[in-house]
Amino acid sequence: MARAIESRTHADRRIAGALAWSVAVLPACALTWLAMHWVHAASPWLAAALATGVLYLALGHRSLAEHARPVAHALHAGELDSARAAVSRMVSRDTAALDESQVAAAATESVLENGCDAVFGTLFWFAVLGAPGAVLYRLANTLDAMWGYRTPRYENFGWAAARVDDVLNFIPARLTALTYAVLGDTAGALRCWRRQAPLWDSPNAGPVMAAGAGALRVQLGGAAPYHGLWEQRPQLGEGGSPDADSIARALWLVRNGVLSWLLAWAGVVLLIDGVRHA
C-alpha cells in the first residue's frame, strides 16, 4: 500500500512538472510564432530583422564570456578568493575550498558545456524552426537548469524538464562536440569523446565536455564538491592541469565555433538559393 501511494505521488509530481513546463514554455513559443507570422505578412524584411533580434536575445555567448573572463583575470593576478567568487556565479558546486587548478577546471567545464546549452543549441533550433525554435530551446534549457536536479525536491517535478532538454540537446550536443574537435586537437578530442563520454551521467554533456577537454588537451572532470560532499566524477580529457589560459582557450573554441557555424549556415543558404534559381 505504501509503495502504491509513493508511486502515485511520484506520478502526480511528474504530471505537475510537465504541466508547469507547458505553461512556462508553450505560450511564449506560440506568441513568437504568431508575431513572426503577422510581421512576415506585412514585410519579410522586417520579419527577418525581428527573427535576428530574437536570436540575439536568446544567445548566451556574450554572457558566457562576461562570466568566464573575470575568473581567468583573477587567476592571472593570483587572486584566488576573487576567482572563487567569480566562478561561483558560473557553477553550482561549492567553490570556497577549490584550489587554482580546480577553479580553472570549473570555469572551463562551464564554458564548454554552456557553449552547447547557451549558444550552439540555440543556433541549431533557430536554423530548424526559426525564432520560435530559439525561444523553445532557451526556455526549455533554462527550466532544466532550474528544475532538472536529481534531488528529493526536483527528481520527479523536474523529470519532464530534464527529459525535454535531453531530447532537444541530442543533436546540438554532438555537433558542438564535433565543432570543438575540428577547431582543437582533433585526434585527442575524438579519442576522449569515444572513451570518456559514455562514463558521464549526462548523455549530452558527456560528449561536449569530453571532446572539449580533449580538444584543449587538459584534464577536467574528477572529484568536485557539491552540498558539502565531494562527488567522484569520471576524468575527462588528457594532458596538463587546467589554468587561466584553459578558460581563455575554451572561450576561443566557442567564439570560433560560432563563426564557423555562421559561415556554414551562409554557405548552405547561398547553395539552396543557387539551386532554386538554376
C-alpha positions as CSV (number, residue, x, y, z in Angstrom):
1,M,0.0,0.0,0.0
2,A,2.8,2.4,1.0
3,R,4.6,1.7,-2.3
4,A,1.4,2.3,-4.3
5,I,0.9,5.7,-2.6
6,E,4.5,6.6,-3.1
7,S,4.4,5.6,-6.8
8,R,1.2,7.7,-7.2
9,T,2.8,10.7,-5.5
10,H,5.8,10.4,-7.9
11,A,3.5,10.3,-10.9
12,D,1.5,13.2,-9.7
13,R,4.6,15.3,-9.3
14,R,5.8,14.4,-12.8
15,I,2.4,15.4,-14.2
16,A,2.6,18.7,-12.2
17,G,6.1,19.3,-13.5
18,A,5.0,18.6,-17.1
19,L,2.1,21.0,-16.8
20,A,4.3,23.7,-15.3
21,W,6.8,23.2,-18.1
22,S,4.0,23.5,-20.7
23,V,2.6,26.7,-19.1
24,A,6.0,28.3,-18.9
25,V,7.2,27.4,-22.5
26,L,4.3,26.8,-24.9
27,P,2.5,30.2,-24.7
28,A,5.8,32.1,-25.3
29,C,6.5,29.9,-28.4
30,A,3.0,30.3,-29.7
31,L,3.2,34.1,-29.3
32,T,6.6,34.2,-31.0
33,W,5.2,32.2,-33.9
34,L,2.1,34.4,-34.2
35,A,4.3,37.6,-34.1
36,M,6.6,36.3,-36.8
37,H,3.6,35.3,-39.0
38,W,1.9,38.7,-38.7
39,V,5.1,40.6,-39.3
40,H,6.1,38.4,-42.2
41,A,2.8,39.1,-43.8
42,A,3.5,42.8,-43.6
43,S,7.2,42.8,-44.5
44,P,9.5,39.8,-45.0
45,W,12.5,42.1,-44.3
46,L,11.0,43.3,-41.0
47,A,10.3,39.6,-40.1
48,A,14.0,38.8,-40.8
49,A,15.1,41.7,-38.6
50,L,12.7,40.6,-35.8
51,A,14.0,37.0,-36.0
52,T,17.6,38.2,-35.8
53,G,16.7,40.2,-32.7
54,V,15.1,37.2,-31.1
55,L,18.2,35.2,-31.8
56,Y,20.5,37.9,-30.4
57,L,18.4,37.9,-27.2
58,A,18.3,34.2,-26.9
59,L,22.1,33.6,-27.5
60,G,24.2,33.4,-24.3
61,H,27.6,33.9,-25.9
62,R,28.2,37.4,-24.5
63,S,27.0,36.5,-21.0
64,L,29.2,33.4,-21.1
65,A,32.3,35.5,-21.8
66,E,31.3,38.1,-19.2
67,H,31.2,35.4,-16.5
68,A,34.3,33.5,-17.5
69,R,36.8,36.3,-18.2
70,P,36.8,37.6,-14.6
71,V,37.8,34.1,-13.4
72,A,40.7,34.0,-15.8
73,H,41.8,37.5,-14.9
74,A,41.7,36.8,-11.2
75,L,43.7,33.6,-11.7
76,H,46.3,35.5,-13.8
77,A,46.5,38.1,-11.0
78,G,47.0,35.4,-8.3
79,E,43.7,36.5,-6.6
80,L,42.3,33.1,-5.7
81,D,39.5,34.4,-3.5
82,S,38.3,36.6,-6.3
83,A,38.5,33.7,-8.7
84,R,36.5,31.5,-6.4
85,A,33.8,34.3,-6.0
86,A,33.7,34.7,-9.8
87,V,33.4,31.1,-10.6
88,S,30.7,30.6,-8.0
89,R,28.5,32.6,-10.4
90,M,29.0,30.1,-13.1
91,V,28.7,26.7,-11.4
92,S,26.5,25.0,-8.8
93,R,29.4,23.3,-6.9
94,D,30.9,24.6,-3.7
95,T,33.8,26.9,-4.6
96,A,35.2,28.0,-1.2
97,A,37.7,25.1,-0.9
98,L,38.8,24.9,-4.6
99,D,42.4,25.5,-5.4
100,E,43.6,27.4,-8.5
101,S,43.5,24.3,-10.8
102,Q,40.1,23.3,-9.6
103,V,38.7,26.8,-10.1
104,A,40.1,26.9,-13.6
105,A,38.6,23.4,-14.3
106,A,35.2,24.5,-13.0
107,A,35.2,27.6,-15.3
108,T,36.5,25.7,-18.3
109,E,33.9,23.0,-17.9
110,S,31.1,25.6,-17.6
111,V,32.3,27.4,-20.8
112,L,32.4,24.1,-22.7
113,E,29.0,22.8,-21.5
114,N,27.3,26.2,-21.8
115,G,28.8,26.6,-25.2
116,C,26.3,24.0,-26.2
117,D,23.4,25.0,-23.9
118,A,23.5,28.7,-24.4
119,V,25.0,29.1,-27.9
120,F,25.1,26.2,-30.3
121,G,21.8,24.6,-29.2
122,T,20.1,28.0,-29.8
123,L,21.7,28.4,-33.2
124,F,20.7,24.9,-34.2
125,W,17.0,25.2,-33.2
126,F,16.9,28.7,-34.8
127,A,18.1,27.2,-38.0
128,V,15.5,24.4,-37.8
129,L,12.4,26.3,-36.5
130,G,13.3,30.0,-36.7
131,A,12.6,32.4,-33.9
132,P,10.1,30.1,-32.2
133,G,12.7,27.3,-32.1
134,A,15.2,29.6,-30.4
135,V,12.6,30.6,-27.8
136,L,11.6,27.0,-27.3
137,Y,15.1,25.8,-26.8
138,R,16.3,28.6,-24.5
139,L,13.2,28.3,-22.2
140,A,13.5,24.5,-22.1
141,N,17.2,24.8,-21.3
142,T,16.5,27.4,-18.6
143,L,13.8,25.2,-16.9
144,D,16.1,22.2,-17.0
145,A,18.8,24.3,-15.2
146,M,16.2,25.3,-12.6
147,W,14.3,22.0,-12.1
148,G,16.4,19.2,-13.6
149,Y,18.2,18.3,-10.5
150,R,18.3,14.8,-9.1
151,T,17.3,15.9,-5.6
152,P,14.3,14.9,-3.4
153,R,12.6,18.2,-4.3
154,Y,13.1,18.1,-8.1
155,E,13.7,14.5,-9.1
156,N,10.1,14.0,-10.1
157,F,8.8,17.5,-10.6
158,G,11.8,18.3,-12.9
159,W,11.6,15.0,-14.8
160,A,9.8,16.5,-17.8
161,A,12.1,19.5,-18.0
162,A,15.2,17.2,-17.9
163,R,13.8,14.8,-20.5
164,V,12.7,17.5,-22.9
165,D,16.2,19.1,-22.6
166,D,17.8,15.8,-23.3
167,V,15.8,15.4,-26.5
168,L,16.3,19.0,-27.7
169,N,20.1,18.8,-27.0
170,F,20.8,15.4,-28.5
171,I,21.8,16.6,-32.0
172,P,23.3,20.0,-30.9
173,A,25.5,18.4,-28.3
174,R,27.1,16.1,-30.8
175,L,27.5,18.9,-33.3
176,T,29.1,21.0,-30.6
177,A,31.5,18.2,-29.7
178,L,32.4,17.8,-33.4
179,T,33.0,21.6,-33.6
180,Y,35.4,21.5,-30.6
181,A,37.2,18.6,-32.2
182,V,37.6,20.3,-35.6
183,L,38.9,23.5,-34.0
184,G,41.2,22.0,-31.4
185,D,43.3,18.8,-31.1
186,T,41.1,16.7,-33.4
187,A,42.6,13.3,-32.6
188,G,42.6,13.9,-28.9
189,A,39.0,15.2,-28.9
190,L,37.6,12.3,-30.8
191,R,39.5,9.8,-28.6
192,C,38.2,11.4,-25.4
193,W,34.7,11.6,-26.9
194,R,34.7,7.9,-27.7
195,R,36.3,6.7,-24.5
196,Q,35.1,9.1,-21.8
197,A,31.7,10.4,-22.8
198,P,29.8,7.2,-22.1
199,L,31.1,7.3,-18.5
200,W,29.5,10.7,-17.8
201,D,26.0,10.9,-16.3
202,S,24.5,13.2,-18.9
203,P,24.1,11.7,-22.4
204,N,24.7,15.2,-23.9
205,A,27.1,16.9,-21.5
206,G,29.4,13.9,-21.8
207,P,30.3,14.2,-25.5
208,V,30.5,18.0,-25.2
209,M,32.9,18.1,-22.2
210,A,34.9,15.1,-23.2
211,A,35.5,16.4,-26.7
212,G,36.1,19.9,-25.4
213,A,38.7,18.7,-22.9
214,G,40.4,16.6,-25.5
215,A,40.4,19.5,-27.9
216,L,42.1,21.7,-25.3
217,R,44.5,19.0,-24.1
218,V,43.6,19.5,-20.5
219,Q,42.3,17.2,-17.7
220,L,38.8,18.1,-16.5
221,G,36.1,16.2,-14.5
222,G,37.3,14.3,-11.4
223,A,36.1,15.0,-7.9
224,A,34.1,18.2,-7.2
225,P,32.3,19.4,-4.0
226,Y,28.5,19.6,-4.1
227,H,26.4,20.5,-1.0
228,G,29.3,19.8,1.4
229,L,30.3,16.5,-0.1
230,W,33.0,15.6,-2.7
231,E,31.4,13.9,-5.6
232,Q,33.6,11.5,-7.6
233,R,33.1,12.1,-11.3
234,P,34.8,10.5,-14.3
235,Q,38.0,12.0,-15.6
236,L,37.7,14.0,-18.9
237,G,40.4,14.9,-21.4
238,E,44.1,14.3,-21.3
239,G,47.2,16.4,-20.8
240,G,48.0,19.0,-18.2
241,S,46.0,20.6,-15.4
242,P,43.7,23.5,-16.4
243,D,44.7,27.1,-15.7
244,A,43.6,30.6,-16.6
245,D,44.7,30.0,-20.2
246,S,42.4,27.0,-20.4
247,I,39.4,29.2,-19.8
248,A,40.6,31.6,-22.5
249,R,41.1,28.8,-24.9
250,A,37.7,27.4,-24.2
251,L,36.1,30.8,-24.9
252,W,38.2,30.8,-28.2
253,L,36.7,27.4,-29.1
254,V,33.1,28.7,-28.6
255,R,33.7,32.0,-30.4
256,N,35.3,30.5,-33.4
257,G,32.8,27.7,-33.4
258,V,30.0,30.3,-33.7
259,L,31.9,31.9,-36.6
260,S,32.3,28.5,-38.3
261,W,28.6,27.7,-37.9
262,L,27.5,31.1,-39.3
263,L,29.8,30.7,-42.3
264,A,28.5,27.1,-42.9
265,W,24.9,28.4,-42.5
266,A,25.5,31.2,-45.0
267,G,27.0,28.7,-47.4
268,V,24.0,26.4,-47.2
269,V,21.6,29.3,-47.7
270,L,23.6,30.5,-50.8
271,L,23.7,27.0,-52.2
272,I,19.9,26.5,-51.8
273,D,19.3,29.9,-53.3
274,G,21.6,29.0,-56.3
275,V,19.8,25.7,-56.8
276,R,16.4,27.4,-56.8
277,H,17.5,29.9,-59.4
278,A,19.4,27.5,-61.6
